[in-house]
Amino acid sequence: MFILFIVVMVFGADKVPDIAKGMGKGMRSLRDATNDLKSEITKTSEKHGIDPSEYSKSITDEIQKVKDEVEDSVGSIKRKL
């Protein structure tokens, strides 16, 4: 609410709809670009016979290992305090 108040004070009430419209178009453009990039990566990986789910699973497993190690370290530090 406070941010909206500042925007109205800086730009004026008549400019707020134009700003919101521009932000909406920008967000839509970003979403479209992201979807295009995802589809291009998927097409390329399928073309070269790469299974993206295999790589994402291995990355997820590695992230979980690191997370567990950090939690163990933090837990031992908390117990000592």
PyMOL commands that set and color helices and strands:
alter all, ss='L'
color gray80, all
select helices_A, chain A and resi 2-11+16-47+52-80
alter helices_A, ss='H'
color red, helices_A
deselect
rebuild
show_as cartoon
